Amino acid sequence: MRSEHSPLLRLVGHLAPRWRLVTAAVSCSILNKLFDLAPPALIGLAVDVVVRGQQSVLAGFGAATVAQQLWLLAVLTMLIWSAESLFEYLYDVLWRDLAQSTQHSLRLEAYDHLQQLELAFFERDSSGRLLSILNDDINQLERFLDRGANQILQLITTVLIVGIGMAMVAPQVAIFAYLPIPVILWGSMRFQRKLAPRYKDVRFHAGALSSRLANNLGGMLTIKSFTAEPLELERLTQESQAYRQSNAKAIRLSAAFIPLIRFAILFAFLAILLIGGFQALSGQLEVATYSVLIFITQRLLWPLTSLGRTLDDYQRSMASTQRVLDLIDTPVGISNGAIPLDPQQAKGALRFEGVSFHYPERPVLLDGFDLEIPAGQTIGLVGSTGSGKSTVVKLLLRLYEHQSGRILIDETPIESLNLADLRRCIALVSQEVYLFHGTVAENIGYGQQRCSRAAVIRAAELAEASGFIEALPDGYDTLVGERGQRLSGGQRQRIALARAILKDAPVLILDEATAAVDNDTEAAIQRSLERITRDRTTLVIAHRLSTVRHADQIIVMQNGCIVEQGRHNQLLNNQGVYAHLWHVQAGERTALPEASIAAPNRVEQADNASMHR
């Protein structure tokens, strides 16, 4: 969700908790610049001592002789330079500390918020763009806080202090130093307005490039197997070229700024050099004052040449800040309930009452869906692809919100429950097993903060995984690689099952857990299920009907509706959809189009629907 406030104001709001650090950094930047502006005044005092001797300004402070005045100047110079160096060190440390802490907290806040968003958000967005925001954009903001904020502060301090000082000592000459400033500021505003959309475009193309790289690295097996390396190189070339061109447009504009500023500064410097010089020759201006004006004008105007680079950094960082804060401000679509649910006390009875659901911009999938699963029973959920089996699981876990109807666990609507408690009560083993880079033991114990090695080994034994784990080079301490790529599909599946066993939730869901495994692995998982499903509500989603043949009830789904239900033998005797699927998998029949299977069961579907209601 995009906010109407400027990214700078939004950033200031996020810096508010660190106001002490911000105040200290700002103070040190200003004090450093004050001491940095003192040397031109010291030069003026030195000239005044040489020209006027015992009549100089320093003589009024008790330094009667020229030697004493020079020694006083030397002490003042040493003190001022020491103070300038001290505050430069302090502001450097403080701004870097602020930049690092802000980068750290913003990244964590953005990632934490990202974890709260519903699954639909991740299906709409690309992982590459999100990675670009969490990494590149936040790093861009860190670079601005590290350097750019201090430069802006010191520039403002310089203009104010030098401007006031020049107006006090030589107002007639000072006016010529002020003349370019409105031109510079006007030019800066014009450049800023033109640069903002260009850097927004740069960040857009940076996200697209990052997305392309992330997708290609994740799909390297497919790229290689289809010999699509030249195609993907061409696609990446196009994305990289688009990023390069958007950057080039921004650079061409920002690079033109400094030369224009230099000409404005040159006009002011020449005016003061000539007008001040003629006034000094005619006696209207002290030589020492003229010396100070020459040096201080350079101090006033020369930093303005860096304004272009500072504005460049500012616009880059604000474009990045906008993306980061927009991500943080994305509304969470699934609200948290207030009722706690203890996994140790939950029985696991599930009920769907008149549930309707459709994915965004897609037809209705579930329409008045009814299903009751008594606590402790094993239910098989089968049906053709796209019939809504996995959607039932996603709704139960509240990865999506149903549009109407009710879903209850132990007679409590799930939207009323604390979301974390609800998900602690459900252990999911999905078809697409995700293992994190780490050891086998770490992946089995994932999500369980306090689990012993003995508990991990026991879970692996129940999942029939201990045999192959112990045969690995380092046993339970073997690294599985990114996404578990060092293990086979069946090994990853059994580790995922062990992970679910260790969670010890009252509800166990196996979503196509045997779809990608061989017969031996399926038999091992079947043996495991016989032990771990006792006294636990289990929902088994399967294409392989052999996985659910011993379930207490088998639910057959088609087009988001329940068309049959019963035990294995009962459904075979009905000679309906389930029987046909069973015979096809046994090789006794060939598969028919889905419509021809569904048509004979419309009456039965209606009867089942009325029975569930």
MARKOLDREN-380259 format. One record per residue (C-alpha): x, y, z; residue in three letters. Coordinates in steps of 0.02 Angstrom, whole numbers, plus 50000, padded with zeros to 5 digits. Example, Ala and Ser with C-alpha at 12.3 -4.5 7.8 and 13.67 -1.06 7.14 Angstrom:
2
506154977550390ALA 506844994750357SER 
This chain:
613
500005000050000MET 500745016649946ARG 500705030950073SER 500345049050023GLU 501715055450139HIS 503435059150070SER 504735045350096PRO 505815057450198LEU 504415060750324LEU 504065042250335ARG 505915038750364LEU 505975051950502VAL 504525043050586GLY 505515026850585HIS 507045035850656LEU 506035043050802ALA 506455028750924PRO 508305033050899ARG 508105051650932TRP 509565052051056ARG 510735044650926LEU 510045056150791VAL 510255071350906THR 512045066650948ALA 512505063750765ALA 511705080250710VAL 512565089850850SER 514275082850807CYS 514035086750622SER 513585104950661ILE 515005107150786LEU 516245099550663ASN 515695111850530LYS 515815126650650LEU 517615122250690PHE 517935118750506ASP 517395136450463LEU 518575144150593ALA 520245143050493PRO 519755157350372PRO 519455168150526ALA 521155163050594LEU 521945168050427ILE 521095184850440GLY 521755187050617LEU 523505182250560ALA 523445195250420VAL 522765207850544ASP 524245204450661VAL 525525206350521VAL 524735222250450VAL 524215231350609ARG 525425224050738GLY 525005229950913GLN 523385237850850GLN 522665221150795SER 521085213350861VAL 522065200650964LEU 522935214751057ALA 521285218251141GLY 521365200951223PHE 522965204751320GLY 524265199251191ALA 525265215351184ALA 526705210251070THR 526615202850896VAL 527525187150957ALA 526225184451093GLN 524835186650966GLN 525625173750850LEU 525825161450994TRP 523995164351040LEU 523505161150860LEU 524525145050861ALA 523645138851019VAL 521935143450948LEU 522355134650785THR 522875118850877MET 521295118850984LEU 520145122150836ILE 520955108750727TRP 520905096250871SER 519065100050904ALA 518675098550718GLU 519555081650709SER 518685075550868LEU 516945079950808PHE 517315072850636GLU 517765056350718TYR 516195057050827LEU 514975061350687TYR 515755047950577ASP 515495034750711VAL 513755040850759LEU 513075042250582TRP 513765025150538ARG 513015017950696ASP 511335026050652LEU 511455019550474ALA 511875001850528GLN 510555001050665SER 509225008350549THR 509714996250411GLN 509634981850535HIS 507954986550611SER 507124990950444LEU 507674974450367ARG 507004964750516LEU 505394974850520GLU 505124972450333ALA 505504953850342TYR 504414951350497ASP 502974960350412HIS 503274950050255LEU 503044934150358GLN 501344940450419GLN 500664942850243LEU 499484930150168GLU 500054917350040LEU 499144926549900ALA 500374941049917PHE 501844929749876PHE 500924922249729GLU 500614939749659ARG 502364946349689ASP 504064939749636SER 505384933549757SER 506714943049660GLY 505854959749688ARG 505634956149873LEU 507464951049888LEU 507944967249801SER 506944977349929ILE 507604967950080LEU 509404968950020ASN 509814982149888ASP 508544995349937ASP 508924994550122ILE 510794995150084ASN 510485010649977GLN 509625019050124LEU 511075014250237GLU 512315022550118ARG 511315038850123PHE 511215039350313LEU 513065035050323ASP 513595049650213ARG 512225060050132GLY 511285065850287ALA 512885072950362ASN 513315082050200GLN 511595090350194ILE 511725095850375LEU 513455103050353GLN 512945111950194LEU 511485120350283ILE 512605124950430THR 513895132450312THR 512625143150219VAL 511865149850381LEU 513465153250478ILE 514485160250335VAL 513015170350270GLY 512705178350440ILE 514565181450466GLY 514805189650296MET 513265200450320ALA 513985206750484MET 515745211150425VAL 515435216750245ALA 513595217650193PRO 513955226850029GLN 515105212949969VAL 514135198650047ALA 512645201749935ILE 513665195349786PHE 514005179049878ALA 512135176849905TYR 511635179849724LEU 512035162249658PRO 511195153349805ILE 509385155749743PRO 509935150149570VAL 510785134749643ILE 509285130549752LEU 508065133049608TRP 509155122149497GLY 509265109049634SER 507375108349650MET 507185106649462ARG 508475092649456PHE 507675084149605GLN 505965083649521ARG 506715076749362LYS 507835064149451LEU 506475056649563ALA 505515047249427PRO 507145041749345ARG 507785033649505TYR 506085025849536LYS 506275017849364ASP 508045012249411VAL 507405003249566ARG 506004995149464PHE 507244987949339HIS 508404982749481ALA 506984972549554GLY 506574964749385ALA 508404960049360LEU 508514952449533SER 506914942649500SER 507614935649338ARG 509224930149423LEU 508304922049569ALA 507144912449451ASN 508564906549340ASN 509654900749485LEU 508184891149557GLY 507754883249390GLY 509514878549334MET 509054860149312LEU 507644864649193THR 508744876849097ILE 510094863749073LYS 508914849549030SER 508074859948894PHE 509744867248836THR 508984884448860ALA 510604892948915GLU 510664904548762PRO 508834909248785LEU 509064913448969GLU 510654923048933LEU 509694933348805GLU 508284936648930ARG 509534941649063LEU 510414952748937THR 508774961848903GLN 508414964349089GLU 510194970049124SER 510164981748974GLN 508524989449033ALA 509304992349205TYR 510864999549125ARG 509875011349015GLN 508775017649158SER 510345020849260ASN 511155029849113ALA 509665041549097LYS 509795046249280ALA 511695048249272ILE 511625059549120ARG 510455071349211LEU 511365071149378SER 513075073349296ALA 512495089549212ALA 512115097549379PHE 513865100649447ILE 514565110049294PRO 513075121949297LEU 513325125149483ILE 515165128749457ARG 514765143149338PHE 513585150849466ALA 514935149549598ILE 516245156949481LEU 515165172449456PHE 515025175349644ALA 516875172049677PHE 517435184049539LEU 516245197449602ALA 516935196549780ILE 518735195449718LEU 518565211249613LEU 517355221749714ILE 518135217149881GLY 519875220049810GLY 519455237449748PHE 518655241749916GLN 520215235550008ALA 521335246149895LEU 520275261649926SER 520285258650114GLY 518415254950127GLN 518795237050181LEU 520125230550299GLU 521435219350218VAL 521125206050350ALA 519245206650317THR 519565205250131TYR 520655189850162SER 519275181950266VAL 517975185550131LEU 519035177349996ILE 519285161450095PHE 517545160950172ILE 516705163350003THR 517565147749943GLN 516975138850101ARG 515215145050071LEU 515035141349886LEU 516195127049848TRP 515215114149951PRO 513735118249841LEU 514625108949700THR 514355093049800SER 512495096949810LEU 512215087649648GLY 513045071849713ARG 512125073649878THR 510465075749789LEU 510905060749683ASP 511175050049839ASP 509605057549916TYR 508495053149769GLN 509205035649757ARG 508915032849943SER 507155040349941MET 506665029049795ALA 507305014249897SER 506495020650057THR 504825021949966GLN 504925003649915ARG 505454997650087VAL 504125007450182LEU 502785002850054ASP 503174984650090LEU 503074987650277ILE 501404996850254ASP 500634982750151THR 499064978050248PRO 498984960650323VAL 497484951850245GLY 497284938550380ILE 496914945250554SER 497434936750714ASN 496124929350830GLY 496064932051017ALA 495594914651081ILE 497104904051134PRO 497204885651088LEU 498384873951180ASP 499034860151063PRO 499174848651213GLN 497314850751252GLN 496604851351075ALA 495694835851015LYS 495784839950829GLY 493954838350776ALA 493734847850611LEU 492164853950525ARG 491844863850365PHE 490104871650359GLU 489494879150195GLY 491224885450150VAL 491394895249989SER 493044900849915PHE 493854906649755HIS 495604912549715TYR 495774930749658PRO 495154933449479GLU 494694915049462ARG 493024905749462PRO 492244899149623VAL 493144883249678LEU 492224878449837LEU 490364882649845ASP 489444877850005GLY 490754864650047PHE 490324853650198ASP 491474841050281LEU 491604834250457GLU 493154825150521ILE 492954817650696PRO 494424818850815ALA 495664804650800GLY 495074798350630GLN 496094796450472THR 495254803950321ILE 495834801650143GLY 495514815750019LEU 495654810749837VAL 495134817649669GLY 495784824549507SER 497004839049495THR 496154855649530GLY 494704848049624SER 495074858349781GLY 495974845649892LYS 497494856349933SER 496384871849947THR 495484863550093VAL 497164862350182VAL 497634880450143LYS 495974886550213LEU 496184876050370LEU 497914883550400LEU 497204900850360ARG 498464903450221LEU 496924910250131TYR 495284916750202GLU 493664908550146HIS 492344920350080GLN 490854912850172SER 490384898550287GLY 491324892350440ARG 492834881550476ILE 492934875050653LEU 494204865550756ILE 493504858250917ASP 491904868350887GLU 492844885050881THR 492904895250719PRO 494714896050663ILE 494674914850630GLU 494324917350817SER 495874907650868LEU 497614914450894ASN 498404911450724LEU 500054904650792ALA 499114892750909ASP 498044886550765LEU 499564882450659ARG 500454874250806ARG 499004862050813CYS 499274856650632ILE 500794847350565ALA 500944848250375LEU 501954837250259VAL 501774844350084SER 502204837149915GLN 503514850649887GLU 504644847450036VAL 505724862350084TYR 507304858750183LEU 508384873050246PHE 510254873550224HIS 510874865150383GLY 511064847850457THR 509824833650451VAL 509524835450638ALA 509194854150621GLU 507914851050485ASN 507014837550583ILE 506974848850736GLY 506464864250635TYR 505234875150731GLY 505484865750895GLN 506544876751007GLN 506814863751141ARG 507034846451070CYS 508374834051121SER 509434823751002ARG 508534808451070ALA 506844815851017ALA 507534819550843VAL 508174801650825ILE 506514794650888ARG 505544804950759ALA 506724798950621ALA 506444780850674GLU 504544782950668LEU 504704790550494ALA 505784775750438GLU 507174788250402ALA 508484783050530SER 509234769750416GLY 509764781150274PHE 510214795350394ILE 511454784650489GLU 512224779350323ALA 512584797650277LEU 514404803550296PRO 514054813150457ASP 512434804950506GLY 511224817450585TYR 512544831150568ASP 512644829450378THR 512294845650286LEU 510804843750169VAL 511254858350054GLY 510134872249993GLU 508334865849981ARG 509014848750030GLY 509774846049858GLN 511064833649924ARG 509664821349967LEU 508484811649856SER 506634815749844GLY 506154800949952GLY 507444805450085GLN 506834823350091ARG 505044817050107GLN 505464805850256ARG 506414819950342ILE 504874830850319ALA 503804817150395LEU 505004815750542ALA 504884834550564ARG 502984833350572ALA 503084818750695ILE 504224828650810LEU 502984843150809LYS 501734831150890ASP 500214841350836ALA 498434834750863PRO 498094836650675VAL 499234829050544LEU 499044833450360ILE 499944824050222LEU 499724833550059ASP 500294822049918GLU 501694815950031ALA 501984800349925THR 501734808049753ALA 503584809249711ALA 504284793849799VAL 504634776149744ASP 503664760849800ASN 504884756249937ASP 504814773750011THR 502914773849998GLU 502864757250091ALA 504014764450225ALA 502904779750243ILE 501364768550254GLN 502154758750397ARG 502544775150483SER 500774781450463LEU 500054766150547GLU 501004770950705ARG 500924789850705ILE 499084792050659THR 498444783350814ARG 497434795350923ASP 497784809250801ARG 496654817550672THR 497464814250504THR 497024821150334LEU 497894812150192VAL 497804820150019ILE 498384808049886ALA 498374804049702HIS 499014786649742ARG 497454778249810LEU 498484764549893SER 499024777950018THR 497244780350083VAL 496484763050063ARG 496554759950252HIS 495824776950301ALA 494284777650412ASP 493404787750277GLN 493884792050098ILE 493214808350026ILE 493154809649836VAL 493164827549769MET 492784834249596GLN 492624852449543ASN 492654858349724GLY 491264846549780CYS 491174829949871ILE 490504817049750VAL 490804801249853GLU 491334796050026GLN 491544779750119GLY 492814766250155ARG 493904758450022HIS 492894742649991ASN 491254752050000GLN 491804764349867LEU 492434750349755LEU 490734742049764ASN 489874758449718ASN 490734757849547GLN 490864776749546GLY 492274789249525VAL 493384781149657TYR 493184763849583ALA 493624770349411HIS 495194779149478LEU 495704763349570TRP 495544752449416HIS 496504765149311VAL 497944765349435GLN 497924746449441ALA 498104746249251GLY 496414737849227GLU 495644752649134ARG 496174767749036THR 495834785249099ALA 494274794249035LEU 493984812949018PRO 493474820549183GLU 491774826149119ALA 491304808549068SER 491754802349243ILE 490834816149333ALA 489204815249234ALA 488524798749305PRO 488814805049481ASN 487824821349480ARG 486354813849573VAL 487524805449696GLU 488454821949718GLN 486824830749761ALA 486354816949882ASP 488044818049967ASN 487944837049977ALA 486224836250059SER 486844822850178MET 488304833850233HIS 487184848750258ARG 
